[in-house]
Amino acid sequence: MLLNQTTLGELYQSLSPEEAKGLELYLQKNTVGKESILYQLHKLMIEAKLQAMLAKLNTDYIKAELFGGDEKSVSKLTTYNNLLINHIKDYLILSKVKEKNIYTETLWGEILIERRLKRNLLLKITTSKIDIYNDNYSLLKKYFHIRESFYFEHLDLSRKNFKTMIDKLRNLIASFKDYVSFNYIELYSGYLTLSKQININDNPYRNDLYELIELNKTSTNDLLIIQSLSLSLIVENSHNTFYKLKEFFLEKFELFSTQTYIQVIPVLNNFITKMIVSGNEIYYVEYYEHLKFISQKNLLFKPGFFSIVKLIQYIRLELRYGTIEKAEQLLEESLKVISPAQKDSFQFLIESRISFAKKDYKISLRKISIINPSDSIYYFPQYKIMLIKNYIMLADIDRLMAERENFYKYLNNQKNIQEDEKRRHKLFIKYTEYLTNARYEYLTDYMKKRIENALLQTSPYFSEKQWVRERWEELKGN
């Protein structure tokens, strides 16, 4: 068996360089020293990790290095593996104790309560600091902190402190309800998100969802308010809820943690995208302002936020509602973080868009044509759309017709593109037939009326609808 497929190998694979150094010191202090078989096993494993050999070496290598030809090497290795795993477990748990992990701190509080160590419990209560907005598991941390405070009072239970005990118990109940509500909201949000991915429409928790939303939207706890609004937006898809969530999020932005950003921003993104696809084109401006805000807060390229899809959307919207200079700056920043495999095709696609916005159609076509067909797969629909738009503006009818047909065949052959997206691209292909000067001259009144209706905001949305509308108005004005 390969080392990375063993329980021990999996643990070593997960260790950071700092953890590996700490483990070595821990083993030197807590085993029989550098000459022990346990320590030698550690050195072999850490060396294999450093040389990226965990996926290439197998357990026979370890047995041969430690025990030579000993017939009992299999059972011996199993014994030492288990011993070393236990040492690693102890080391990692102790590491959590040192960083004051919530669970180890909670365990310490439980030990103090069980042993009735009043002075130590008081010390823990008075030195504990809770940042509701930024601490991990902050509501759980708050609950256990109040629980410790309650039991500290309970150690001197008498009629004199009954009133204090009642007040602390009320606080304990309230903090537990907050923690439970927060977790319910997270779990229900996850359920709704996953069920939509596989088109499960049945929602056995509908009544619970509405009860949670109503219960927490007027909470005094900002975390519960924003989670409640997020859940409400997922459930109801309401414009009013969107603006409430957006306003509250922006107002409290500086207080919230990165974890809250990661939870809330996708909810806003998804709603905006739904609105655009359903024909509410006013949300293009909302999307632009939203992405610009994320960029201004230096989140655009951060892990957990970075997305090439969002990045392309932002640059497209910047070219429409912002400035070409800012779009060029975004491109320059993007190239520092995009993977090498996608870098060139991304760069040429965006440079083509920027040149198109400058009305340099020949340069735009040249840029998009540089992309290697095998690389264009990363952005194929957008790659084809840019080719078609350039051929329209350059009045290259033959190539336009060839690309339209090629794009149509591609969409029909692709099983990993959703049907709704295919429909939007196919409508774009259909209406581009009318957009060259030469073709426009021969359009009948019926054909003109047909595209006029298609361009109404109330008509089905399709790819590049805003640009098609602008191009149509340009043709009418000539």
C-alpha positions in Angstrom: 0.0 0.0 0.0 1.3 3.5 -0.9 2.2 5.6 2.1 -0.4 8.4 1.3 -3.1 5.7 1.4 -2.4 4.8 5.0 -3.9 6.5 8.0 -0.4 7.6 9.1 0.5 8.9 5.6 -2.7 10.9 5.4 -1.9 12.6 8.6 1.7 13.5 7.5 0.4 14.7 4.2 -1.8 17.2 6.0 0.9 18.7 8.3 2.1 22.2 7.5 5.9 22.9 7.7 5.4 24.6 11.1 3.4 21.6 12.4 6.0 19.2 11.1 8.7 21.1 13.1 6.6 21.3 16.2 5.8 17.6 16.0 9.5 16.7 15.8 10.3 18.7 19.0 7.3 17.1 20.7 8.4 13.6 19.8 12.0 14.3 21.0 10.6 15.3 24.4 7.9 12.7 24.8 9.4 9.5 23.3 12.7 7.7 24.3 14.7 10.1 22.1 16.2 10.2 18.6 17.3 6.6 18.7 13.8 5.2 19.2 12.1 3.3 16.4 9.1 5.6 16.8 11.3 8.6 16.1 13.0 6.9 13.2 9.5 6.1 11.7 8.7 9.8 12.1 11.9 10.8 10.3 11.2 8.4 7.4 7.6 9.7 7.0 8.6 13.4 7.2 11.5 12.8 4.7 9.0 11.2 2.3 6.6 14.1 2.7 9.4 16.7 2.0 10.5 14.9 -1.1 6.9 14.4 -2.3 7.3 10.7 -2.2 4.3 9.7 0.0 2.4 8.9 -3.2 5.3 6.8 -4.6 6.7 4.8 -1.7 4.8 2.0 -0.1 4.9 0.4 3.3 7.4 -2.2 2.3 10.0 0.6 2.1 9.2 1.6 5.7 9.4 -2.1 6.9 12.7 -2.6 5.2 14.3 0.6 6.6 13.1 -0.1 10.2 13.2 -3.8 10.6 15.2 -5.3 7.7 14.0 -8.9 7.0 12.3 -9.4 10.4 9.4 -11.9 9.9 7.3 -10.0 12.4 7.9 -6.6 10.7 4.2 -6.3 9.6 2.8 -6.5 13.2 5.7 -4.4 14.5 5.0 -1.7 11.9 1.3 -1.7 12.8 2.1 -1.3 16.5 4.5 1.6 15.9 2.1 3.2 13.3 -0.7 3.2 16.0 1.7 4.6 18.6 2.8 7.4 16.3 -0.8 8.2 15.3 -1.6 8.7 19.0 1.3 11.0 19.5 0.3 13.1 16.5 -3.3 13.2 17.8 -2.0 14.4 21.2 0.3 17.0 19.6 -2.4 18.4 17.4 -4.9 18.6 20.3 -2.4 20.3 22.5 -1.8 22.8 19.6 -5.5 23.7 19.7 -5.2 24.2 23.5 -2.4 26.7 23.0 -4.3 28.6 20.4 -7.4 28.7 22.7 -9.6 26.8 20.4 -13.3 27.1 21.4 -13.7 23.4 22.0 -10.6 23.0 24.2 -11.5 26.2 26.1 -15.0 24.8 26.6 -13.6 21.5 27.9 -11.4 23.5 30.4 -14.5 25.3 31.6 -16.3 21.9 32.1 -13.4 20.6 34.1 -13.5 23.7 36.4 -17.2 23.3 36.9 -17.0 19.6 37.6 -14.2 20.2 40.2 -16.0 23.2 41.6 -12.8 25.3 41.2 -14.3 28.7 42.0 -11.1 30.8 41.8 -10.0 29.2 38.5 -13.5 29.6 37.1 -13.7 33.2 38.0 -10.3 33.8 36.4 -11.5 32.2 33.2 -14.7 34.2 33.2 -13.0 37.5 33.8 -10.3 37.0 31.2 -12.5 35.6 28.4 -13.0 38.0 25.5 -15.7 37.5 22.9 -15.9 39.2 19.6 -19.4 38.3 18.3 -18.6 39.5 14.7 -15.1 38.0 14.2 -14.7 35.0 16.5 -15.1 31.6 15.0 -18.3 30.0 16.5 -18.9 33.2 18.4 -22.5 32.4 19.4 -21.4 29.0 20.7 -18.6 30.7 22.5 -21.0 33.2 24.1 -23.3 30.5 25.2 -20.6 28.5 27.0 -19.2 31.8 28.5 -22.7 32.6 30.0 -23.0 28.9 31.1 -19.8 29.2 33.0 -20.9 32.4 34.6 -24.2 30.7 35.6 -22.4 27.8 37.3 -20.0 30.1 39.0 -23.0 31.7 40.7 -24.4 28.2 41.3 -21.4 27.2 43.4 -22.6 29.5 46.1 -26.3 28.7 45.8 -28.5 30.2 48.5 -31.7 32.3 48.7 -29.6 35.4 48.6 -28.5 34.8 45.0 -31.7 33.3 43.6 -32.5 36.6 41.7 -29.0 36.7 40.2 -29.3 33.1 39.2 -32.7 33.7 37.5 -31.2 36.6 35.5 -28.2 34.5 34.5 -30.4 31.6 33.5 -32.5 33.9 31.3 -29.3 35.0 29.6 -28.3 31.4 29.2 -31.6 30.5 27.6 -31.4 33.5 25.2 -27.8 32.7 24.2 -28.7 29.1 23.5 -31.7 30.1 21.4 -29.4 32.4 19.4 -26.9 29.7 18.8 -29.5 27.2 17.7 -31.2 29.7 15.4 -28.0 30.6 13.7 -27.1 27.0 13.1 -30.6 26.2 11.8 -30.4 29.0 9.4 -27.0 27.9 8.1 -28.3 24.3 7.7 -31.5 25.3 6.0 -29.6 27.6 3.6 -27.3 24.8 2.7 -30.3 22.4 2.2 -32.0 24.9 -0.1 -28.8 25.6 -2.1 -28.0 21.9 -2.6 -31.6 20.9 -3.4 -31.8 23.6 -6.2 -28.6 22.2 -7.7 -30.4 18.9 -8.4 -33.9 20.4 -8.9 -35.5 19.1 -5.7 -38.6 21.3 -5.3 -40.0 19.6 -2.3 -39.2 21.5 0.9 -40.2 19.7 4.1 -38.9 22.6 6.2 -41.0 25.4 4.7 -42.9 26.2 7.9 -39.7 26.1 10.0 -38.0 28.4 7.5 -40.7 31.1 7.7 -40.8 30.8 11.5 -37.0 31.2 11.8 -37.1 34.3 9.5 -39.9 36.0 11.4 -38.3 35.2 14.8 -34.8 36.6 13.9 -35.4 39.5 11.5 -36.0 41.8 14.5 -33.3 40.3 16.7 -30.9 42.5 18.6 -28.0 40.2 17.3 -26.6 41.5 13.9 -25.4 38.0 13.0 -28.9 36.6 13.3 -30.4 39.6 11.4 -28.1 39.2 8.4 -28.5 35.4 8.4 -32.3 35.7 8.6 -32.4 38.2 5.7 -30.1 35.9 3.6 -32.4 33.0 4.2 -35.4 35.1 3.4 -33.9 36.1 0.1 -33.1 32.5 -0.8 -36.6 31.4 0.0 -38.7 34.3 -1.3 -36.5 35.9 -4.1 -38.0 39.3 -3.1 -36.7 42.6 -4.4 -37.6 44.2 -1.1 -35.6 41.6 0.9 -32.7 42.1 -1.4 -32.5 45.8 -0.8 -32.9 45.2 3.0 -30.1 42.7 3.0 -27.9 44.9 0.8 -28.5 48.0 3.0 -27.9 46.1 6.2 -24.8 44.4 4.8 -23.2 47.7 3.6 -24.1 49.5 6.8 -22.5 46.9 9.1 -19.7 45.8 6.6 -16.8 46.9 8.7 -18.0 44.9 11.7 -18.5 41.6 10.0 -15.9 38.9 9.6 -14.5 37.3 6.4 -16.7 34.2 7.2 -19.8 36.4 7.1 -18.7 37.9 3.8 -18.2 34.5 2.3 -21.8 33.5 3.4 -23.6 36.7 2.4 -21.9 37.8 -0.9 -22.9 34.7 -2.9 -26.5 35.1 -1.8 -26.5 38.6 -3.2 -24.7 37.5 -6.3 -27.1 34.6 -7.0 -30.2 36.9 -6.6 -28.8 39.5 -8.9 -28.0 36.9 -11.6 -31.5 35.4 -11.3 -33.0 38.9 -11.8 -30.9 39.6 -14.9 -31.7 36.2 -16.4 -35.4 36.7 -15.7 -35.3 40.0 -17.7 -34.7 42.6 -14.9 -31.9 44.3 -16.7 -31.8 47.1 -14.1 -29.9 44.6 -12.0 -26.9 44.9 -14.3 -26.2 48.2 -12.6 -26.7 46.6 -9.2 -24.3 43.9 -10.1 -21.7 46.4 -11.3 -22.0 48.4 -8.0 -21.9 45.2 -6.0 -18.7 43.9 -7.7 -17.1 47.4 -7.5 -17.8 47.5 -3.8 -16.2 44.0 -3.3 -13.2 45.3 -5.3 -12.9 48.5 -3.2 -12.8 46.4 -0.1 -9.9 44.3 -1.5 -11.9 41.1 -1.6 -12.1 40.5 -5.3 -8.9 38.4 -5.5 -9.0 36.9 -2.0 -9.4 33.1 -1.5 -13.0 32.3 -0.9 -14.1 35.2 -3.1 -12.1 34.9 -6.3 -13.9 33.6 -9.3 -12.9 33.9 -13.0 -16.6 34.1 -13.9 -17.3 37.0 -11.6 -14.0 38.7 -12.7 -15.1 38.5 -16.4 -18.5 39.9 -15.5 -16.9 42.7 -13.6 -14.7 43.7 -16.4 -17.6 43.6 -18.9 -19.7 45.8 -16.6 -16.8 48.1 -16.0 -16.5 48.6 -19.8 -20.2 49.4 -19.9 -20.7 51.5 -16.8 -17.2 52.5 -15.7 -14.0 53.3 -17.6 -11.8 51.5 -20.0 -8.8 52.5 -17.9 -10.2 50.7 -14.9 -11.0 47.6 -17.0 -7.3 47.6 -18.1 -6.2 47.9 -14.5 -8.4 44.9 -13.5 -6.9 42.8 -16.3 -3.4 43.6 -15.1 -4.3 42.6 -11.6 -6.1 39.5 -12.7 -3.1 38.1 -14.6 -1.2 37.8 -11.3 -3.7 35.3 -9.8 -5.1 33.3 -12.8 -3.7 29.8 -13.3 -1.1 29.4 -16.0 -3.3 27.1 -18.0 -6.0 29.7 -18.4 -3.9 32.8 -18.3 -3.3 33.4 -22.1 -6.8 32.7 -23.2 -8.2 34.9 -20.5 -5.9 37.7 -21.4 -6.7 37.6 -25.1 -10.4 37.4 -24.4 -10.4 40.5 -22.1 -8.0 42.4 -24.4 -10.5 41.6 -27.3 -13.4 43.0 -25.2 -11.4 46.2 -24.3 -10.5 46.8 -28.0 -14.1 46.2 -28.9 -15.2 48.8 -26.4 -12.7 51.2 -28.0 -14.3 50.4 -31.4 -11.0 48.9 -32.6 -12.7 45.9 -34.2 -9.8 44.7 -36.2 -7.6 44.6 -33.2 -10.4 43.0 -31.2 -10.7 40.3 -33.8 -7.0 39.8 -33.9 -6.8 39.4 -30.1 -9.6 36.8 -29.9 -8.2 34.9 -32.9 -4.8 34.5 -31.1 -6.5 32.1 -28.6 -5.5 28.5 -29.3 -8.7 26.5 -30.1 -7.7 24.0 -27.5 -7.4 26.7 -24.8 -10.6 28.5 -25.8 -12.5 25.7 -24.2 -12.2 27.6 -20.8 -14.3 30.4 -22.2 -15.8 28.9 -25.4 -19.2 30.6 -25.5 -17.7 34.0 -24.8 -14.9 33.3 -27.3 -17.5 32.5 -30.0 -19.7 35.5 -29.0 -16.7 37.9 -29.4 -15.9 36.4 -32.8 -19.5 36.9 -34.0 -19.7 40.5 -32.7 -16.5 41.4 -34.5 -17.6 39.9 -37.7 -20.8 41.9 -37.5 -19.0 45.1 -37.0 -16.5 44.3 -39.7 -19.3 43.3 -42.1 -17.6 39.9 -42.8 -20.9 38.1 -43.7 -19.3 34.8 -44.8 -17.3 34.3 -41.6 -20.2 35.6 -39.5 -22.5 32.9 -41.0 -19.9 30.2 -40.5 -19.3 31.1 -36.8 -23.0 31.2 -36.1 -23.5 27.7 -37.5 -20.4 26.5 -35.7 -21.5 27.9 -32.4 -25.0 26.5 -32.8 -23.6 23.0 -33.4 -21.3 23.3 -30.4 -24.3 24.1 -28.2 -26.3 21.2 -29.4 -23.4 18.8 -28.8 -22.6 20.0 -25.3 -24.3 18.1 -22.4 -22.6 20.0 -19.6 -24.3 23.3 -20.5 -27.7 23.9 -18.9 -30.6 24.1 -21.3 -31.5 27.6 -20.2 -28.0 28.8 -21.0 -28.2 27.1 -24.4 -31.5 28.8 -25.1 -30.0 32.2 -24.3 -27.0 31.6 -26.6 -29.2 30.3 -29.4 -31.4 33.4 -29.3 -28.3 35.5 -29.6 -27.2 33.5 -32.6 -30.7 34.0 -34.1 -30.9 37.7 -33.7 -27.3 38.4 -34.9 -28.5 37.6 -38.4 -30.3 41.0 -38.5 -27.3 43.1 -37.2 -25.1 43.7 -40.3 -25.7 46.8 -42.4 -26.1 44.7 -45.6 -28.8 42.5 -44.0 -30.7 45.3 -42.3 -31.4 47.0 -45.7 -33.5 44.0 -46.8 -35.5 43.4 -43.6 -39.2 43.5 -44.0 -41.4 45.4 -41.5 -42.5 42.0 -40.0 -38.8 41.1 -39.4 -38.1 44.5 -37.8 -41.2 44.2 -35.6 -40.1 40.7 -34.6 -36.7 41.9 -33.3 -38.2 45.0 -31.7 -40.4 42.7 -29.6 -37.5 40.4 -28.8 -35.5 43.4 -27.4 -38.2 44.5 -25.0 -37.2 44.0 -21.3 -40.4 41.9 -20.8 -39.3 39.4 -23.6 -37.0 36.4 -22.7 -33.5 37.4 -21.8 -30.7 36.3 -24.1 -26.9 36.6 -24.3 -25.6 40.1 -25.0 -29.1 41.5 -25.1 -28.0 45.0 -24.1 -25.4 45.1 -26.9 -27.8 43.7 -29.5 -30.3 46.5 -28.5 -27.6 49.1 -28.9 -26.5 47.7 -32.2 -30.1 47.7 -33.4 -30.6 51.3 -32.4 -27.4 52.2 -34.3 -28.7 50.5 -37.5 -32.0 52.3 -37.2 -30.2 55.7 -36.8 -28.0 55.3 -39.9 
